[in-house]
Amino acid sequence: MFNHHALCRPAAANSNDDVGVVKALNQGELCLYSQHLIRLRRQCRRSRFGNEVSDHFLRGYVDRVDLSNTAVLGYFSEEQMCAAIELRSLRSVWCEAAEVAVTVEAEWRSQGIGSALMLRALALSQRLGIERIFLICDRLNRPMQRIAEKMHACMHFEDSDCLGQIAVASLTHVKASRDATPLSLAIREVASLPRSITCALGSLSHTTPGIRGFRRRYGPA
């Protein structure tokens, strides 16, 4: 069980050898998401939001997170959240479509954390009745594209962006759980994704609401 008050205090750096857990944030823990985003380096911020963004912008962004149509899953090493995935409905309530974005702090990359978070977001999507997940990243952001490929996303490129769509219903092997899950277990689940999974038919619609707005809806900071 996490101490919510302790979690909202800045935590000391932890060894990357530690195996953390993935858990959903409640309203009282969203401050951890803000702290995590503020620790991101300049290029990661730009990749996530599509613009140069300030600390002030990031605090305001998290303040506007509405947990009635958004879920934030964090990867924790001890009491510090080092990575996160944000799952947001394309409507004001949960519906059949959502968009997703992953952020991993520099020193925690290349360890399978992003893939583990994506897998947990897919499990949550199944419980919420979400059928399609959309994502957008820079066309040069190969780490994010590799995560999408593991989930058998349909992807295509437009200008400087890579747009993807994941069919949640086809991922019948994903086990849903409300509990915090050891990262090592989530990584094993990612590694076991069957090659028979197929992505949704058809391409992303240019008029799909919110697909580009997730990164850019608030404009430059």
C-alpha atoms as a printed R data frame, in Angstrom:
    type eleno elety resid chain resno       x       y       z
1   ATOM     1    CA   MET     A     1   0.000   0.000   0.000
2   ATOM     2    CA   PHE     A     2   1.396   3.396  -1.000
3   ATOM     3    CA   ASN     A     3   1.443   6.338   1.401
4   ATOM     4    CA   HIS     A     4  -0.266   9.092  -0.630
5   ATOM     5    CA   HIS     A     5   1.210  11.912   1.423
6   ATOM     6    CA   ALA     A     6   4.732  10.523   1.258
7   ATOM     7    CA   LEU     A     7   4.406   9.955  -2.481
8   ATOM     8    CA   CYS     A     8   3.667  13.640  -3.079
9   ATOM     9    CA   ARG     A     9   7.018  14.638  -1.590
10  ATOM    10    CA   PRO     A    10  10.072  14.665  -3.908
11  ATOM    11    CA   ALA     A    11  11.789  11.270  -3.723
12  ATOM    12    CA   ALA     A    12  15.473  10.523  -3.843
13  ATOM    13    CA   ALA     A    13  16.892   8.868  -6.955
14  ATOM    14    CA   ASN     A    14  16.689   5.088  -6.955
15  ATOM    15    CA   SER     A    15  18.814   2.372  -8.481
16  ATOM    16    CA   ASN     A    16  17.690   1.213 -11.920
17  ATOM    17    CA   ASP     A    17  18.226  -2.359 -10.699
18  ATOM    18    CA   ASP     A    18  15.054  -2.089  -8.607
19  ATOM    19    CA   VAL     A    19  11.925  -3.776  -9.949
20  ATOM    20    CA   GLY     A    20   9.015  -1.377  -9.593
21  ATOM    21    CA   VAL     A    21   5.273  -1.672  -9.923
22  ATOM    22    CA   VAL     A    22   2.621  -0.258 -12.244
23  ATOM    23    CA   LYS     A    23  -0.494   1.223 -10.647
24  ATOM    24    CA   ALA     A    24  -3.327   3.631 -11.486
25  ATOM    25    CA   LEU     A    25  -3.210   7.082  -9.888
26  ATOM    26    CA   ASN     A    26  -6.114   8.463  -7.899
27  ATOM    27    CA   GLN     A    27  -6.950  12.163  -7.577
28  ATOM    28    CA   GLY     A    28  -4.624  12.624  -4.606
29  ATOM    29    CA   GLU     A    29  -1.696  11.139  -6.508
30  ATOM    30    CA   LEU     A    30  -1.887  13.288  -9.653
31  ATOM    31    CA   CYS     A    31   0.788  15.533  -8.160
32  ATOM    32    CA   LEU     A    32   3.177  12.657  -8.893
33  ATOM    33    CA   TYR     A    33   2.270  12.861 -12.565
34  ATOM    34    CA   SER     A    34   3.051  16.567 -12.562
35  ATOM    35    CA   GLN     A    35   6.419  15.952 -10.912
36  ATOM    36    CA   HIS     A    36   7.211  13.227 -13.435
37  ATOM    37    CA   LEU     A    37   6.392  15.438 -16.435
38  ATOM    38    CA   ILE     A    38   8.476  18.282 -15.022
39  ATOM    39    CA   ARG     A    39  11.495  15.958 -14.769
40  ATOM    40    CA   LEU     A    40  11.290  15.154 -18.488
41  ATOM    41    CA   ARG     A    41  14.017  16.584 -20.670
42  ATOM    42    CA   ARG     A    42  13.302  19.244 -23.285
43  ATOM    43    CA   GLN     A    43  13.133  16.893 -26.276
44  ATOM    44    CA   CYS     A    44  10.869  14.424 -24.457
45  ATOM    45    CA   ARG     A    45   8.499  17.248 -23.538
46  ATOM    46    CA   ARG     A    46   8.403  18.351 -27.164
47  ATOM    47    CA   SER     A    47   7.767  14.780 -28.352
48  ATOM    48    CA   ARG     A    48   4.929  14.363 -25.849
49  ATOM    49    CA   PHE     A    49   3.156  17.698 -26.353
50  ATOM    50    CA   GLY     A    50   4.273  18.711 -29.850
51  ATOM    51    CA   ASN     A    51   5.640  22.048 -28.574
52  ATOM    52    CA   GLU     A    52   8.191  23.559 -26.224
53  ATOM    53    CA   VAL     A    53   6.403  23.523 -22.855
54  ATOM    54    CA   SER     A    54   7.262  25.095 -19.514
55  ATOM    55    CA   ASP     A    55   6.965  23.745 -15.967
56  ATOM    56    CA   HIS     A    56   3.996  26.089 -15.490
57  ATOM    57    CA   PHE     A    57   2.263  24.605 -18.527
58  ATOM    58    CA   LEU     A    58   2.805  21.047 -17.247
59  ATOM    59    CA   ARG     A    59   1.348  21.846 -13.824
60  ATOM    60    CA   GLY     A    60  -1.693  23.385 -15.486
61  ATOM    61    CA   TYR     A    61  -2.050  20.400 -17.809
62  ATOM    62    CA   VAL     A    62  -2.179  17.957 -14.904
63  ATOM    63    CA   ASP     A    63  -4.573  20.239 -12.993
64  ATOM    64    CA   ARG     A    64  -7.011  19.816 -15.902
65  ATOM    65    CA   VAL     A    65  -6.867  16.005 -15.893
66  ATOM    66    CA   ASP     A    66 -10.394  14.678 -15.353
67  ATOM    67    CA   LEU     A    67 -10.417  11.144 -13.981
68  ATOM    68    CA   SER     A    68 -13.985  10.657 -15.192
69  ATOM    69    CA   ASN     A    69 -12.612  10.245 -18.738
70  ATOM    70    CA   THR     A    70  -8.868   9.854 -18.174
71  ATOM    71    CA   ALA     A    71  -6.659   7.294 -16.445
72  ATOM    72    CA   VAL     A    72  -2.996   7.752 -15.550
73  ATOM    73    CA   LEU     A    73  -0.926   4.640 -14.847
74  ATOM    74    CA   GLY     A    74   2.479   5.174 -13.279
75  ATOM    75    CA   TYR     A    75   5.585   3.048 -13.004
76  ATOM    76    CA   PHE     A    76   7.029   3.372  -9.513
77  ATOM    77    CA   SER     A    77  10.487   2.534  -8.210
78  ATOM    78    CA   GLU     A    78  10.033   2.672  -4.457
79  ATOM    79    CA   GLU     A    79   8.156   5.983  -4.021
80  ATOM    80    CA   GLN     A    80   9.166   7.805  -7.215
81  ATOM    81    CA   MET     A    81   7.130   7.645 -10.405
82  ATOM    82    CA   CYS     A    82   9.622   7.292 -13.252
83  ATOM    83    CA   ALA     A    83   7.249   6.703 -16.173
84  ATOM    84    CA   ALA     A    84   3.574   7.077 -16.997
85  ATOM    85    CA   ILE     A    85   0.930   6.305 -19.573
86  ATOM    86    CA   GLU     A    86  -2.140   8.505 -19.992
87  ATOM    87    CA   LEU     A    87  -5.305   6.966 -21.415
88  ATOM    88    CA   ARG     A    88  -7.950   9.545 -22.351
89  ATOM    89    CA   SER     A    89 -11.416   9.046 -23.844
90  ATOM    90    CA   LEU     A    90 -12.167  10.936 -27.045
91  ATOM    91    CA   ARG     A    91 -15.356  12.151 -25.354
92  ATOM    92    CA   SER     A    92 -16.184  13.710 -21.995
93  ATOM    93    CA   VAL     A    93 -17.035  10.238 -20.648
94  ATOM    94    CA   TRP     A    94 -15.551   6.819 -21.390
95  ATOM    95    CA   CYS     A    95 -16.540   5.661 -24.864
96  ATOM    96    CA   GLU     A    96 -15.392   3.155 -27.486
97  ATOM    97    CA   ALA     A    97 -12.307   5.186 -28.488
98  ATOM    98    CA   ALA     A    98  -9.418   6.663 -26.537
99  ATOM    99    CA   GLU     A    99  -5.985   8.119 -27.095
100 ATOM   100    CA   VAL     A   100  -2.794   7.185 -25.292
101 ATOM   101    CA   ALA     A   101   0.596   8.761 -24.579
102 ATOM   102    CA   VAL     A   102   3.668   7.303 -22.854
103 ATOM   103    CA   THR     A   103   6.457   9.164 -21.050
104 ATOM   104    CA   VAL     A   104   9.580   7.559 -19.565
105 ATOM   105    CA   GLU     A   105  12.322   9.514 -17.845
106 ATOM   106    CA   ALA     A   106  15.696   9.291 -19.609
107 ATOM   107    CA   GLU     A   107  17.529   7.105 -17.084
108 ATOM   108    CA   TRP     A   108  14.725   4.529 -17.102
109 ATOM   109    CA   ARG     A   109  14.461   3.969 -20.845
110 ATOM   110    CA   SER     A   110  15.356   0.784 -22.769
111 ATOM   111    CA   GLN     A   111  14.126  -1.436 -19.920
112 ATOM   112    CA   GLY     A   112  10.713  -2.432 -21.276
113 ATOM   113    CA   ILE     A   113   8.849   0.004 -19.032
114 ATOM   114    CA   GLY     A   114   6.981   1.722 -21.867
115 ATOM   115    CA   SER     A   115   5.809  -1.633 -23.240
116 ATOM   116    CA   ALA     A   116   4.678  -2.779 -19.793
117 ATOM   117    CA   LEU     A   117   2.687   0.418 -19.309
118 ATOM   118    CA   MET     A   118   1.061   0.040 -22.716
119 ATOM   119    CA   LEU     A   119   0.027  -3.511 -21.883
120 ATOM   120    CA   ARG     A   120  -1.586  -2.384 -18.630
121 ATOM   121    CA   ALA     A   121  -3.408   0.417 -20.480
122 ATOM   122    CA   LEU     A   122  -4.792  -2.178 -22.906
123 ATOM   123    CA   ALA     A   123  -6.012  -4.320 -20.008
124 ATOM   124    CA   LEU     A   124  -7.723  -1.288 -18.493
125 ATOM   125    CA   SER     A   125  -9.228  -0.434 -21.881
126 ATOM   126    CA   GLN     A   126 -10.864  -3.844 -22.046
127 ATOM   127    CA   ARG     A   127 -12.560  -3.260 -18.688
128 ATOM   128    CA   LEU     A   128 -13.761   0.171 -19.808
129 ATOM   129    CA   GLY     A   129 -15.259  -1.120 -23.064
130 ATOM   130    CA   ILE     A   130 -12.775   0.759 -25.248
131 ATOM   131    CA   GLU     A   131 -12.477  -0.770 -28.713
132 ATOM   132    CA   ARG     A   132  -9.848   1.421 -30.373
133 ATOM   133    CA   ILE     A   133  -6.801   3.233 -29.028
134 ATOM   134    CA   PHE     A   134  -5.129   5.994 -31.025
135 ATOM   135    CA   LEU     A   135  -1.621   7.296 -30.602
136 ATOM   136    CA   ILE     A   136   0.512   9.942 -32.258
137 ATOM   137    CA   CYS     A   137   4.255  10.525 -32.056
138 ATOM   138    CA   ASP     A   138   7.048  12.164 -34.006
139 ATOM   139    CA   ARG     A   139   8.026  10.148 -37.091
140 ATOM   140    CA   LEU     A   140  11.587   9.942 -35.670
141 ATOM   141    CA   ASN     A   141  10.411   8.582 -32.298
142 ATOM   142    CA   ARG     A   142  11.378   4.966 -32.883
143 ATOM   143    CA   PRO     A   143  11.053   3.872 -29.209
144 ATOM   144    CA   MET     A   144   7.347   4.814 -29.214
145 ATOM   145    CA   GLN     A   145   6.849   3.201 -32.598
146 ATOM   146    CA   ARG     A   146   8.439  -0.034 -31.371
147 ATOM   147    CA   ILE     A   147   6.012  -0.096 -28.430
148 ATOM   148    CA   ALA     A   148   3.115   0.323 -30.853
149 ATOM   149    CA   GLU     A   149   4.493  -2.421 -33.096
150 ATOM   150    CA   LYS     A   150   4.562  -4.846 -30.146
151 ATOM   151    CA   MET     A   151   0.838  -4.199 -29.749
152 ATOM   152    CA   HIS     A   152   0.325  -4.762 -33.497
153 ATOM   153    CA   ALA     A   153  -0.835  -1.214 -34.159
154 ATOM   154    CA   CYS     A   154  -1.794  -0.065 -37.646
155 ATOM   155    CA   MET     A   155   0.534   2.853 -38.327
156 ATOM   156    CA   HIS     A   156   1.065   5.392 -41.054
157 ATOM   157    CA   PHE     A   157   2.974   8.633 -41.468
158 ATOM   158    CA   GLU     A   158   1.630  12.113 -42.138
159 ATOM   159    CA   ASP     A   159   4.128  14.947 -42.504
160 ATOM   160    CA   SER     A   160   6.290  14.816 -39.360
161 ATOM   161    CA   ASP     A   161   3.925  12.547 -37.400
162 ATOM   162    CA   CYS     A   162   3.414   8.815 -37.009
163 ATOM   163    CA   LEU     A   163  -0.242   7.936 -36.303
164 ATOM   164    CA   GLY     A   164  -1.291   4.561 -34.949
165 ATOM   165    CA   GLN     A   165  -4.431   2.635 -34.067
166 ATOM   166    CA   ILE     A   166  -4.692  -0.440 -31.845
167 ATOM   167    CA   ALA     A   167  -7.727  -2.748 -31.904
168 ATOM   168    CA   VAL     A   168  -8.302  -3.569 -28.243
169 ATOM   169    CA   ALA     A   169 -10.831  -6.337 -28.905
170 ATOM   170    CA   SER     A   170  -8.215  -8.422 -30.719
171 ATOM   171    CA   LEU     A   171  -5.971  -8.510 -27.643
172 ATOM   172    CA   THR     A   172  -7.966 -11.238 -25.895
173 ATOM   173    CA   HIS     A   173  -4.910 -12.551 -24.052
174 ATOM   174    CA   VAL     A   174  -4.538  -9.418 -21.898
175 ATOM   175    CA   LYS     A   175  -5.428 -10.090 -18.265
176 ATOM   176    CA   ALA     A   176  -7.226  -7.248 -16.478
177 ATOM   177    CA   SER     A   177  -6.281  -6.530 -12.878
178 ATOM   178    CA   ARG     A   178  -7.024  -3.697 -10.467
179 ATOM   179    CA   ASP     A   179  -3.910  -4.394  -8.400
180 ATOM   180    CA   ALA     A   180  -0.413  -2.992  -8.725
181 ATOM   181    CA   THR     A   181   1.539  -5.420 -10.925
182 ATOM   182    CA   PRO     A   182   5.266  -6.200 -10.735
183 ATOM   183    CA   LEU     A   183   6.996  -4.778 -13.797
184 ATOM   184    CA   SER     A   184   8.769  -8.084 -14.439
185 ATOM   185    CA   LEU     A   185   5.387  -9.836 -14.855
186 ATOM   186    CA   ALA     A   186   4.125  -7.164 -17.225
187 ATOM   187    CA   ILE     A   187   7.290  -7.467 -19.328
188 ATOM   188    CA   ARG     A   188   6.836 -11.251 -19.542
189 ATOM   189    CA   GLU     A   189   3.257 -10.674 -20.719
190 ATOM   190    CA   VAL     A   190   4.489  -8.279 -23.421
191 ATOM   191    CA   ALA     A   191   7.076 -10.808 -24.584
192 ATOM   192    CA   SER     A   192   4.349 -13.444 -24.963
193 ATOM   193    CA   LEU     A   193   2.141 -11.419 -27.317
194 ATOM   194    CA   PRO     A   194   0.950 -13.861 -30.007
195 ATOM   195    CA   ARG     A   195   1.977 -13.049 -33.566
196 ATOM   196    CA   SER     A   196  -1.532 -13.972 -34.699
197 ATOM   197    CA   ILE     A   197  -2.946 -10.702 -33.333
198 ATOM   198    CA   THR     A   198  -4.138  -8.527 -36.208
199 ATOM   199    CA   CYS     A   199  -4.688  -4.783 -36.221
200 ATOM   200    CA   ALA     A   200  -7.961  -3.046 -37.011
201 ATOM   201    CA   LEU     A   201  -9.029  -2.904 -40.648
202 ATOM   202    CA   GLY     A   202  -8.961   0.426 -42.361
203 ATOM   203    CA   SER     A   203  -6.853   3.508 -41.819
204 ATOM   204    CA   LEU     A   204  -7.071   6.306 -39.281
205 ATOM   205    CA   SER     A   205  -9.699   8.873 -40.151
206 ATOM   206    CA   HIS     A   206  -8.499  12.412 -40.664
207 ATOM   207    CA   THR     A   207 -11.648  13.570 -38.839
208 ATOM   208    CA   THR     A   208 -11.289  11.332 -35.785
209 ATOM   209    CA   PRO     A   209 -11.912  13.755 -32.858
210 ATOM   210    CA   GLY     A   210  -8.919  14.397 -30.645
211 ATOM   211    CA   ILE     A   211  -6.363  12.228 -32.415
212 ATOM   212    CA   ARG     A   212  -3.976  15.152 -32.912
213 ATOM   213    CA   GLY     A   213  -5.335  17.219 -30.047
214 ATOM   214    CA   PHE     A   214  -3.879  14.967 -27.340
215 ATOM   215    CA   ARG     A   215  -0.425  16.363 -27.996
216 ATOM   216    CA   ARG     A   216  -1.424  19.805 -29.215
217 ATOM   217    CA   ARG     A   217  -4.805  20.752 -27.766
218 ATOM   218    CA   TYR     A   218  -3.382  23.444 -25.502
219 ATOM   219    CA   GLY     A   219  -0.888  25.015 -27.917
220 ATOM   220    CA   PRO     A   220   2.557  26.320 -26.967
221 ATOM   221    CA   ALA     A   221   3.374  27.075 -23.345
